[in-house]
Amino acid sequence: MADTPYTTLAREAWNEAAPIHWRQSEALLDAFRRPETSFLTPLHLDELKRIGLEGATVAQLNCNNGRETISMRRAGAAAVTGFDISGAFIDQARRLAEAAGSDARFVVADIYEIGTEFDGAFDIVSVTAGALCFMPDLPGYFRVARRLLKPGGRLNVYDCHPITDMFELDRDRGDRPLGFVRSYFDRTPQKHVTGLDYVGGTTYDAREIYYFHHTLGDITGACLEAGFTIRRLQETGEDPSQAFPSLERAAIKPPLSFLLTAERA
């Protein structure tokens, strides 16, 4: 898949957002100077350990500033490589790795265009929250993940549950009861121009970027279409986006995230 208008726009929007995110840099740098710091949730870390993180070679797709990539190296991976379309965020990832004293490697790449020199290089490919919603072609995305893996390698996806695309964000609804903003089955790409500052919660006159809603059926179907065998699918009440704290605390709640592990034949 050649570079498309969607991926070009995503690159520009994320590069624009990077210096805004970097306002939190000192806290992140200080955190990574402490050897116990990890940005993997206990739920996700348990699954990574279950599938063989210890001593594994790991690739993270859409790694952003590399927090989780560095954390996987600290948690026992033998070597880690993070890929992201934004050169500005890869620069941040390298600075965080330096602060952590980590040998994590980071590569600027459109995920669809990752070079063939990485084919068959990894035991685990990891995808974390906030990745799939920016990818217009899921089967193509998972085909890339498959070619990066060794035979028998594992794909691990830990992401926000697609049902959360239906809900108003907590910061938008205030004290109102939970409202619905879109149909679960509406797959129309959504244009956003208010920025990507999910760290500070600010908005700005931003370059446009498109979000893509994929149902859980779309995700599992694309994984199967790409040639994977699904070994585990777990829906959870954990909110990796931190956009729905009221739902995460609620006694009666929908699924807020999912864990999918699949194996390359």
N, C-alpha and C positions, 0 to 999 in steps of 0.2 A: 504494500500500500504506500504510494507516494505521499509526500507532504500534501495535506489538504487545507482548504480555508479554515476548517475547524482547528486543526493542530497548529496552524500558523497563528491564529488568534489566541489560542491557549498559551503558546510560547510568549507572545507579547504581553498578555495579561499577567502571567505569573512573574515575568521579569519586572513588570511595573510594580507588582505587589511586594517583591522581595525587600526593598529598602524599608517599606512600612513594617513588615514583620521584624526586620532587624532592629527595630526600636527596643525589642525585648531581648536583644542579644546578650547583654551583660548577665542577665539572670540565667540564660541558657549556658553561656560559657562557664559561669560559676558552678552551675549544677554539674556539668560534665567534668569539671576538675575534681569532683568527688567520685571515687571509684564505685560507690554503691548506686549511683544514679542510673535509672533505667526508665525508658518511655514505653515499655511493653506492659500491658495490663496483665495481672495474674492469670486471667482466663486465657488470653492469647499465648502467654509464655508457656502455660501448661500444655497447650496443644502443640506448640513448636517443639517442646521437649519430647512429647509423646511420639512425634513423627521423626525424631532423630536430629535435633538441632546440634547436640554435642558433637563436635568434630566435623560438622558438615560445611560444605561450601554453599553460600547463600547469595542469591540475587534478590534485591527488592526493586520492584517496578514502581515508578512514580514516587520516588523516595523523598521528594521535597527537600527539606533541610537535613535529612539523614539521621534524625534523632533515633528512629527505630532501627535503622541499619546499624548504627554504632551500638545500640543496646543489644542487638542480636550477637554481635561480636563479643560483647562483654558477658553474654549469657552462655557462651560456650562454643559458638560457631568457629570453625578453623579459619575461615576467610569470608569476607562479605564485600559485595559490590552493589552500590546503589545507582540506579539509572533514573534520570529525570530530564524533561524537555527544556527546563529553565536553567540556563547557564548561571544566572544570578543566585538561584537557590543551591546549585551544586557548589558554587563558591562558598556559600554559608556552611554547607555540609562539611567541606574540607576544613574550614576554620573551627567548626565544632569538633571534628575528629582530632585536630591538632591539640585543642584544649583538653580532650579526653585522653591524649596519648595513645590514640587508636590508629591501627594500620588499615582501617576501612577505606576501600577504594570507591571513587565516585566518577561517573561517566555522564557527560551531557549527550542525550540522545532522545529523539522521538522514539517512543517505545516500539512503534510499528516498524522502525528502521534500524533497530539495534543490529550491529554488524555480525556477520557470520562467524567471526573469530570467537564469539562467545557461545556458539552452538555446542551443546553437550557439556558445558563447563560446570554445571551446578547440581547439587543434590536437592536443594530446596529453592523454589521461587516463591517469594512472599509478596502479597498485595494487601495493603492496609487501608483503613478508612479514608474515604475521599478520593479514591483513585478511579473506580469504575464509572462514576458519574461524569467524568470528562472524556470518556472513550466512546467514540461513535460506532466502532465496529468491534463488538465483543468477540465473535468467533476469530477474527484476525488477531485480536489482542491475546487470546488464549493460545492461538497457534504459535505466536512468538514465545510465550511462556513455555510451551511444550518443546520447542527446538532448543531453548536454553538449557533444558534439563537433560541429565544423564538418563539412560534407560532405568526405570524403577524410581526415578526422582519424584519428588512430591511438590505439588502446587498447593499453597496454603493461602486462602483468602479470608481476611477478617475485615468486614466492612459494615457500614450502616445498613440496616434492613431496608429494602426498597419501600416498604410500607410507610416509612417516615417521610418520604417525598410528598405524601398526601397532607401532612400536618403543617399547621402554622408553627413557626419557631416560637419558643417561649418568649424571646425578647420582643417579638412582634405582637403577641396576643395579650401580654400583660396579665391582668386578672380575669380575662374572659375565659369561658370554658373552651376546651380544645376545639378548634375549627379545622375544617378540611379545605384545602386550597387547590387540589387537583385530583382527577381520577387516577386510581392505581393503574389503569390501562391506557392512559394518555402517554404516548411515546413521542409526542412532538418535542423537538429540541427547544429548550428554553433559553432565550437570550438574557444575559445579566450585564448591567453596566454600572453597578453600585460598588464594585470592588471585591477583593478577596481577603479582606482583613478579618479572618475568623479568629485571630489571636486577640486583637484589641477591640473588635466589634464595631469599628468605625466604618463609615461609608465615604466614598469619594467618586468624583467623575472619572470613571475608569474605562479602559479599553474593553470592548465587548468580549464576552466569552460565553460558550454554550454548555449547558448542562444536559445530560442525557439520562432519562429515566429507564432503567432496566428492571423488569419484574424478577422475582426469584426464579420463575420458570425460564425467563430469558437467560439468566446467568448460568443456571445448571445446564440448560440446553446448549448454550454456546460452549461450555466446558466439554460436554460430551461430543459435540460436533468437531471440536478441535482434536479429539482422539484421547481424551483422558477417561479414566475410570474413577468415578466418585467413590471415595472410601468413607467419608463422614460429612454430614450436614447437620449443624446444630444451630437453632435459633435461640437467642439470649435476650435478657433484659438489660444488658450493659449498653451504655450510650457512648460510643467512642467519639462521636461528634461534639459532645458536651453542649448540644443545642436544645436538648429536651430534659433538663434536670428535674423538672416537676414530674415528668412521666417516669423517669428512672427511679424516683422516690416513691411513686404511687403503688398502692397495694394491688390495684387492678390496672394492668398496662398491656400494651401490644408488644410484640417483639421489636427491639431497638437495634439489634445487630445480628449478624450470623457468622458462623465459622464453617468454611468449606475446605475439605482436604481431598485432593484428587491425585491419582498416580499415573505417571507416564508409563505405558507398556514398554 
